[in-house]
């Protein structure tokens, strides 16, 4: 597992998601641990290294 830190697009707090580095490309929805708003995350790995990470708001 790979822990990636970033700023929540709603509350701007630094949070982290645990990503499975054995899956080359993944998109999923998880709630912010601070404000509970839904965040869609897309991650891409190459040889177990994170090469792309993007988040987007899904609305409240």
N, CA, C and O atoms as a CHARMM CRD file, in Angstrom:
* protein
*
  240
    1    1 UNK  N      0.84000  -1.18100   0.00000 PROA 1      0.00000
    2    1 UNK  CA     0.00000   0.00000   0.00000 PROA 1      0.00000
    3    1 UNK  C      0.89100   1.25300   0.00000 PROA 1      0.00000
    4    1 UNK  O      1.99200   1.26700   0.54900 PROA 1      0.00000
    5    2 UNK  N      0.37200   2.27300  -0.62500 PROA 2      0.00000
    6    2 UNK  CA     1.10000   3.52600  -0.78900 PROA 2      0.00000
    7    2 UNK  C      0.23300   4.64800  -0.20800 PROA 2      0.00000
    8    2 UNK  O     -0.90600   4.82900  -0.63900 PROA 2      0.00000
    9    3 UNK  N      0.75300   5.39500   0.75500 PROA 3      0.00000
   10    3 UNK  CA     0.01100   6.50700   1.33400 PROA 3      0.00000
   11    3 UNK  C      0.37900   7.79200   0.60600 PROA 3      0.00000
   12    3 UNK  O      1.54800   8.17300   0.54300 PROA 3      0.00000
   13    4 UNK  N     -0.64100   8.45800   0.05400 PROA 4      0.00000
   14    4 UNK  CA    -0.41700   9.69500  -0.69100 PROA 4      0.00000
   15    4 UNK  C     -1.13900  10.84300   0.01200 PROA 4      0.00000
   16    4 UNK  O     -2.33600  10.75300   0.28800 PROA 4      0.00000
   17    5 UNK  N     -0.41600  11.91500   0.30000 PROA 5      0.00000
   18    5 UNK  CA    -0.95200  13.08800   0.98500 PROA 5      0.00000
   19    5 UNK  C     -1.29800  14.17000  -0.04000 PROA 5      0.00000
   20    5 UNK  O     -0.58500  14.35900  -1.02500 PROA 5      0.00000
   21    6 UNK  N     -2.40100  14.87100   0.20700 PROA 6      0.00000
   22    6 UNK  CA    -2.83400  15.95200  -0.68000 PROA 6      0.00000
   23    6 UNK  C     -3.81500  16.84000   0.07700 PROA 6      0.00000
   24    6 UNK  O     -4.22300  16.50600   1.19000 PROA 6      0.00000
   25    7 UNK  N     -4.19600  17.97300  -0.51900 PROA 7      0.00000
   26    7 UNK  CA    -5.15500  18.89100   0.09400 PROA 7      0.00000
   27    7 UNK  C     -6.56400  18.56300  -0.37400 PROA 7      0.00000
   28    7 UNK  O     -6.80700  18.37300  -1.56500 PROA 7      0.00000
   29    8 UNK  N     -7.48100  18.49900   0.56800 PROA 8      0.00000
   30    8 UNK  CA    -8.88900  18.28900   0.24100 PROA 8      0.00000
   31    8 UNK  C     -9.37700  19.48600  -0.58200 PROA 8      0.00000
   32    8 UNK  O     -9.10700  20.63000  -0.21700 PROA 8      0.00000
   33    9 UNK  N    -10.09200  19.23800  -1.68700 PROA 9      0.00000
   34    9 UNK  CA   -10.58000  20.35400  -2.50700 PROA 9      0.00000
   35    9 UNK  C    -11.75200  21.11400  -1.87800 PROA 9      0.00000
   36    9 UNK  O    -12.16300  22.15100  -2.39900 PROA 9      0.00000
   37   10 UNK  N    -12.28500  20.61800  -0.78200 PROA 10     0.00000
   38   10 UNK  CA   -13.39000  21.28200  -0.10000 PROA 10     0.00000
   39   10 UNK  C    -12.90600  22.10600   1.09700 PROA 10     0.00000
   40   10 UNK  O    -13.16400  23.30700   1.17400 PROA 10     0.00000
   41   11 UNK  N    -12.20900  21.45800   2.02000 PROA 11     0.00000
   42   11 UNK  CA   -11.83000  22.13000   3.26900 PROA 11     0.00000
   43   11 UNK  C    -10.35500  22.54300   3.30500 PROA 11     0.00000
   44   11 UNK  O     -9.93600  23.23400   4.23300 PROA 11     0.00000
   45   12 UNK  N     -9.57400  22.13800   2.32300 PROA 12     0.00000
   46   12 UNK  CA    -8.16200  22.49500   2.16000 PROA 12     0.00000
   47   12 UNK  C     -7.24200  21.90700   3.22800 PROA 12     0.00000
   48   12 UNK  O     -6.07600  22.29100   3.31800 PROA 12     0.00000
   49   13 UNK  N     -7.75000  20.98800   4.03000 PROA 13     0.00000
   50   13 UNK  CA    -6.90600  20.29800   5.01100 PROA 13     0.00000
   51   13 UNK  C     -6.06000  19.24900   4.29700 PROA 13     0.00000
   52   13 UNK  O     -6.47200  18.69200   3.28000 PROA 13     0.00000
   53   14 UNK  N     -4.88100  18.99000   4.83700 PROA 14     0.00000
   54   14 UNK  CA    -4.04700  17.92100   4.28200 PROA 14     0.00000
   55   14 UNK  C     -4.58700  16.58000   4.77800 PROA 14     0.00000
   56   14 UNK  O     -4.73000  16.35600   5.97900 PROA 14     0.00000
   57   15 UNK  N     -4.88000  15.70200   3.83200 PROA 15     0.00000
   58   15 UNK  CA    -5.36400  14.36100   4.15600 PROA 15     0.00000
   59   15 UNK  C     -4.56300  13.35700   3.33200 PROA 15     0.00000
   60   15 UNK  O     -3.72600  13.74000   2.51500 PROA 15     0.00000
   61   16 UNK  N     -4.82200  12.09400   3.54800 PROA 16     0.00000
   62   16 UNK  CA    -4.13600  11.07800   2.75500 PROA 16     0.00000
   63   16 UNK  C     -5.09200   9.95800   2.39500 PROA 16     0.00000
   64   16 UNK  O     -6.05600   9.68900   3.11100 PROA 16     0.00000
   65   17 UNK  N     -4.81500   9.31400   1.28400 PROA 17     0.00000
   66   17 UNK  CA    -5.51200   8.10800   0.86000 PROA 17     0.00000
   67   17 UNK  C     -4.48200   6.99200   0.78600 PROA 17     0.00000
   68   17 UNK  O     -3.32400   7.23500   0.44600 PROA 17     0.00000
   69   18 UNK  N     -4.89200   5.79100   1.09900 PROA 18     0.00000
   70   18 UNK  CA    -4.05600   4.61400   0.89700 PROA 18     0.00000
   71   18 UNK  C     -4.37700   4.04800  -0.47100 PROA 18     0.00000
   72   18 UNK  O     -5.52900   3.73500  -0.77100 PROA 18     0.00000
   73   19 UNK  N     -3.35100   3.91800  -1.30000 PROA 19     0.00000
   74   19 UNK  CA    -3.51300   3.43300  -2.66900 PROA 19     0.00000
   75   19 UNK  C     -2.81900   2.08500  -2.80700 PROA 19     0.00000
   76   19 UNK  O     -1.76800   1.85500  -2.20800 PROA 19     0.00000
   77   20 UNK  N     -3.40300   1.20600  -3.59100 PROA 20     0.00000
   78   20 UNK  CA    -2.82000  -0.10800  -3.83700 PROA 20     0.00000
   79   20 UNK  C     -1.87000  -0.00500  -5.02300 PROA 20     0.00000
   80   20 UNK  O     -2.32000   0.05800  -6.16700 PROA 20     0.00000
   81   21 UNK  N     -0.58200   0.01300  -4.77200 PROA 21     0.00000
   82   21 UNK  CA     0.41800   0.20200  -5.82700 PROA 21     0.00000
   83   21 UNK  C      0.54500  -1.00900  -6.74700 PROA 21     0.00000
   84   21 UNK  O      1.24100  -0.93200  -7.75900 PROA 21     0.00000
   85   22 UNK  N     -0.10700  -2.12400  -6.42400 PROA 22     0.00000
   86   22 UNK  CA    -0.06200  -3.29700  -7.30500 PROA 22     0.00000
   87   22 UNK  C     -1.10200  -3.20600  -8.42500 PROA 22     0.00000
   88   22 UNK  O     -1.08700  -4.01400  -9.35300 PROA 22     0.00000
   89   23 UNK  N     -2.00500  -2.22300  -8.33700 PROA 23     0.00000
   90   23 UNK  CA    -3.00700  -2.00600  -9.37900 PROA 23     0.00000
   91   23 UNK  C     -2.53000  -0.83600 -10.23500 PROA 23     0.00000
   92   23 UNK  O     -2.46000   0.28700  -9.73500 PROA 23     0.00000
   93   24 UNK  N     -2.19700  -1.06100 -11.51100 PROA 24     0.00000
   94   24 UNK  CA    -1.59900   0.00000 -12.33700 PROA 24     0.00000
   95   24 UNK  C     -2.45000   1.25800 -12.49900 PROA 24     0.00000
   96   24 UNK  O     -1.91500   2.36700 -12.50100 PROA 24     0.00000
   97   25 UNK  N     -3.76800   1.09900 -12.63600 PROA 25     0.00000
   98   25 UNK  CA    -4.63000   2.27200 -12.79700 PROA 25     0.00000
   99   25 UNK  C     -5.89100   2.05300 -11.98500 PROA 25     0.00000
  100   25 UNK  O     -6.49100   0.97900 -12.03400 PROA 25     0.00000
  101   26 UNK  N     -6.29500   3.07900 -11.23200 PROA 26     0.00000
  102   26 UNK  CA    -7.46000   2.94500 -10.36900 PROA 26     0.00000
  103   26 UNK  C     -8.17500   4.27200 -10.21100 PROA 26     0.00000
  104   26 UNK  O     -7.54500   5.32900 -10.16300 PROA 26     0.00000
  105   27 UNK  N     -9.49800   4.21000 -10.13200 PROA 27     0.00000
  106   27 UNK  CA   -10.34100   5.37000  -9.84900 PROA 27     0.00000
  107   27 UNK  C    -11.35700   4.93400  -8.80900 PROA 27     0.00000
  108   27 UNK  O    -12.00200   3.89600  -8.95900 PROA 27     0.00000
  109   28 UNK  N    -11.49600   5.71400  -7.77200 PROA 28     0.00000
  110   28 UNK  CA   -12.44000   5.36300  -6.72500 PROA 28     0.00000
  111   28 UNK  C    -12.89500   6.62100  -5.99400 PROA 28     0.00000
  112   28 UNK  O    -12.31900   7.69400  -6.17300 PROA 28     0.00000
  113   29 UNK  N    -13.92200   6.48400  -5.17500 PROA 29     0.00000
  114   29 UNK  CA   -14.46700   7.59200  -4.39700 PROA 29     0.00000
  115   29 UNK  C    -14.26400   7.29900  -2.92200 PROA 29     0.00000
  116   29 UNK  O    -14.54500   6.20100  -2.44000 PROA 29     0.00000
  117   30 UNK  N    -13.77100   8.30500  -2.22000 PROA 30     0.00000
  118   30 UNK  CA   -13.57500   8.19300  -0.77300 PROA 30     0.00000
  119   30 UNK  C    -13.92800   9.53800  -0.15500 PROA 30     0.00000
  120   30 UNK  O    -13.71100  10.58300  -0.76800 PROA 30     0.00000
  121   31 UNK  N    -14.46700   9.51400   1.04900 PROA 31     0.00000
  122   31 UNK  CA   -14.81200  10.75500   1.74000 PROA 31     0.00000
  123   31 UNK  C    -13.59600  11.35000   2.43300 PROA 31     0.00000
  124   31 UNK  O    -12.73200  10.62500   2.92500 PROA 31     0.00000
  125   32 UNK  N    -13.53900  12.68700   2.46600 PROA 32     0.00000
  126   32 UNK  CA   -12.50600  13.38300   3.22600 PROA 32     0.00000
  127   32 UNK  C    -12.66900  13.01500   4.69600 PROA 32     0.00000
  128   32 UNK  O    -13.78300  13.01700   5.21900 PROA 32     0.00000
  129   33 UNK  N    -11.57400  12.70400   5.35300 PROA 33     0.00000
  130   33 UNK  CA   -11.63000  12.32200   6.76800 PROA 33     0.00000
  131   33 UNK  C    -11.90100  13.51200   7.68100 PROA 33     0.00000
  132   33 UNK  O    -12.19700  13.32400   8.86100 PROA 33     0.00000
  133   34 UNK  N    -11.80500  14.74000   7.15500 PROA 34     0.00000
  134   34 UNK  CA   -12.04100  15.94000   7.96200 PROA 34     0.00000
  135   34 UNK  C    -13.46600  16.47100   7.75300 PROA 34     0.00000
  136   34 UNK  O    -14.21100  16.64500   8.71700 PROA 34     0.00000
  137   35 UNK  N    -13.84300  16.72800   6.49400 PROA 35     0.00000
  138   35 UNK  CA   -15.14300  17.35600   6.22100 PROA 35     0.00000
  139   35 UNK  C    -16.20200  16.38100   5.67900 PROA 35     0.00000
  140   35 UNK  O    -17.36400  16.75500   5.51800 PROA 35     0.00000
  141   36 UNK  N    -15.80700  15.15700   5.40500 PROA 36     0.00000
  142   36 UNK  CA   -16.72100  14.07300   4.96600 PROA 36     0.00000
  143   36 UNK  C    -17.30500  14.25400   3.57200 PROA 36     0.00000
  144   36 UNK  O    -18.24400  13.54100   3.21700 PROA 36     0.00000
  145   37 UNK  N    -16.78800  15.18000   2.76900 PROA 37     0.00000
  146   37 UNK  CA   -17.27000  15.34500   1.40000 PROA 37     0.00000
  147   37 UNK  C    -16.62300  14.30000   0.48900 PROA 37     0.00000
  148   37 UNK  O    -15.48600  13.89600   0.73000 PROA 37     0.00000
  149   38 UNK  N    -17.33900  13.85400  -0.56200 PROA 38     0.00000
  150   38 UNK  CA   -16.80700  12.81700  -1.44600 PROA 38     0.00000
  151   38 UNK  C    -15.77000  13.35700  -2.42400 PROA 38     0.00000
  152   38 UNK  O    -15.94400  14.42400  -3.01400 PROA 38     0.00000
  153   39 UNK  N    -14.69900  12.60600  -2.58000 PROA 39     0.00000
  154   39 UNK  CA   -13.60400  12.96500  -3.48100 PROA 39     0.00000
  155   39 UNK  C    -13.36400  11.78900  -4.41800 PROA 39     0.00000
  156   39 UNK  O    -13.21100  10.65300  -3.97100 PROA 39     0.00000
  157   40 UNK  N    -13.33000  12.06400  -5.71500 PROA 40     0.00000
  158   40 UNK  CA   -12.97000  11.02300  -6.67900 PROA 40     0.00000
  159   40 UNK  C    -11.47400  11.10500  -6.92300 PROA 40     0.00000
  160   40 UNK  O    -10.95600  12.16500  -7.27400 PROA 40     0.00000
  161   41 UNK  N    -10.78800  10.01100  -6.74300 PROA 41     0.00000
  162   41 UNK  CA    -9.34000   9.96700  -6.92700 PROA 41     0.00000
  163   41 UNK  C     -8.99100   9.03000  -8.07400 PROA 41     0.00000
  164   41 UNK  O     -9.55300   7.94200  -8.19500 PROA 41     0.00000
  165   42 UNK  N     -8.06300   9.46000  -8.90800 PROA 42     0.00000
  166   42 UNK  CA    -7.52900   8.63100  -9.98500 PROA 42     0.00000
  167   42 UNK  C     -6.02400   8.54300  -9.77400 PROA 42     0.00000
  168   42 UNK  O     -5.34200   9.55700  -9.62500 PROA 42     0.00000
  169   43 UNK  N     -5.52300   7.32100  -9.76500 PROA 43     0.00000
  170   43 UNK  CA    -4.08700   7.11200  -9.55400 PROA 43     0.00000
  171   43 UNK  C     -3.55500   6.14800 -10.59800 PROA 43     0.00000
  172   43 UNK  O     -4.23700   5.20200 -10.99200 PROA 43     0.00000
  173   44 UNK  N     -2.33100   6.39600 -11.04300 PROA 44     0.00000
  174   44 UNK  CA    -1.65200   5.49500 -11.97600 PROA 44     0.00000
  175   44 UNK  C     -0.27100   5.18600 -11.41800 PROA 44     0.00000
  176   44 UNK  O      0.44600   6.07000 -10.94900 PROA 44     0.00000
  177   45 UNK  N      0.07700   3.91900 -11.48200 PROA 45     0.00000
  178   45 UNK  CA     1.37700   3.44400 -11.01800 PROA 45     0.00000
  179   45 UNK  C      2.13800   2.80900 -12.17100 PROA 45     0.00000
  180   45 UNK  O      1.55000   2.18900 -13.05800 PROA 45     0.00000
  181   46 UNK  N      3.44100   2.97200 -12.14500 PROA 46     0.00000
  182   46 UNK  CA     4.33600   2.30500 -13.08500 PROA 46     0.00000
  183   46 UNK  C      5.44200   1.67100 -12.26000 PROA 46     0.00000
  184   46 UNK  O      6.19500   2.37500 -11.58700 PROA 46     0.00000
  185   47 UNK  N      5.54800   0.35700 -12.30300 PROA 47     0.00000
  186   47 UNK  CA     6.52500  -0.38200 -11.48900 PROA 47     0.00000
  187   47 UNK  C      6.39900  -0.03400 -10.01200 PROA 47     0.00000
  188   47 UNK  O      7.39600   0.19100  -9.32500 PROA 47     0.00000
  189   48 UNK  N      5.16000   0.00700  -9.53500 PROA 48     0.00000
  190   48 UNK  CA     4.82700   0.26200  -8.13000 PROA 48     0.00000
  191   48 UNK  C      5.15200   1.68900  -7.67700 PROA 48     0.00000
  192   48 UNK  O      5.12900   1.96900  -6.47800 PROA 48     0.00000
  193   49 UNK  N      5.45500   2.59600  -8.61300 PROA 49     0.00000
  194   49 UNK  CA     5.70700   4.00000  -8.28500 PROA 49     0.00000
  195   49 UNK  C      4.54800   4.84400  -8.79900 PROA 49     0.00000
  196   49 UNK  O      4.09100   4.66100  -9.92700 PROA 49     0.00000
  197   50 UNK  N      4.07900   5.76100  -7.97500 PROA 50     0.00000
  198   50 UNK  CA     2.99000   6.64100  -8.36500 PROA 50     0.00000
  199   50 UNK  C      3.49100   7.62600  -9.42400 PROA 50     0.00000
  200   50 UNK  O      4.43300   8.38100  -9.18200 PROA 50     0.00000
  201   51 UNK  N      2.84900   7.61200 -10.60400 PROA 51     0.00000
  202   51 UNK  CA     3.24900   8.50200 -11.69000 PROA 51     0.00000
  203   51 UNK  C      2.18200   9.54300 -12.01200 PROA 51     0.00000
  204   51 UNK  O      2.45400  10.51800 -12.71300 PROA 51     0.00000
  205   52 UNK  N      0.95600   9.33600 -11.49600 PROA 52     0.00000
  206   52 UNK  CA    -0.13000  10.28200 -11.75200 PROA 52     0.00000
  207   52 UNK  C     -1.12900  10.18000 -10.61200 PROA 52     0.00000
  208   52 UNK  O     -1.48200   9.08200 -10.18100 PROA 52     0.00000
  209   53 UNK  N     -1.58600  11.33500 -10.12200 PROA 53     0.00000
  210   53 UNK  CA    -2.62000  11.36000  -9.10000 PROA 53     0.00000
  211   53 UNK  C     -3.45700  12.60000  -9.32300 PROA 53     0.00000
  212   53 UNK  O     -2.93100  13.70800  -9.42200 PROA 53     0.00000
  213   54 UNK  N     -4.78200  12.40700  -9.40400 PROA 54     0.00000
  214   54 UNK  CA    -5.68300  13.52400  -9.63400 PROA 54     0.00000
  215   54 UNK  C     -6.92900  13.32500  -8.77300 PROA 54     0.00000
  216   54 UNK  O     -7.41400  12.20600  -8.61100 PROA 54     0.00000
  217   55 UNK  N     -7.43200  14.41700  -8.23100 PROA 55     0.00000
  218   55 UNK  CA    -8.67000  14.37000  -7.45800 PROA 55     0.00000
  219   55 UNK  C     -9.66300  15.33400  -8.07400 PROA 55     0.00000
  220   55 UNK  O     -9.29100  16.29200  -8.75200 PROA 55     0.00000
  221   56 UNK  N    -10.95000  15.05600  -7.82100 PROA 56     0.00000
  222   56 UNK  CA   -11.96500  15.99900  -8.25300 PROA 56     0.00000
  223   56 UNK  C    -13.13700  15.94600  -7.28100 PROA 56     0.00000
  224   56 UNK  O    -13.44000  14.91500  -6.68000 PROA 56     0.00000
  225   57 UNK  N    -13.77400  17.09100  -7.15700 PROA 57     0.00000
  226   57 UNK  CA   -14.94400  17.21700  -6.27400 PROA 57     0.00000
  227   57 UNK  C    -16.13200  16.51700  -6.91800 PROA 57     0.00000
  228   57 UNK  O    -16.28800  16.53300  -8.13900 PROA 57     0.00000
  229   58 UNK  N    -16.95700  15.91000  -6.09600 PROA 58     0.00000
  230   58 UNK  CA   -18.18100  15.28000  -6.58400 PROA 58     0.00000
  231   58 UNK  C    -19.42500  16.00800  -6.10800 PROA 58     0.00000
  232   58 UNK  O    -20.53800  15.57700  -6.41000 PROA 58     0.00000
  233   59 UNK  N    -19.26700  17.08700  -5.38100 PROA 59     0.00000
  234   59 UNK  CA   -20.40400  17.84400  -4.88700 PROA 59     0.00000
  235   59 UNK  C    -20.86800  17.31500  -3.54500 PROA 59     0.00000
  236   59 UNK  O    -20.45200  16.24500  -3.10100 PROA 59     0.00000
  237   60 UNK  N    -21.72200  18.06900  -2.92100 PROA 60     0.00000
  238   60 UNK  CA   -22.18800  17.69800  -1.57400 PROA 60     0.00000
  239   60 UNK  C    -23.57600  17.11900  -1.61200 PROA 60     0.00000
  240   60 UNK  O    -24.12200  16.75400  -0.57100 PROA 60     0.00000
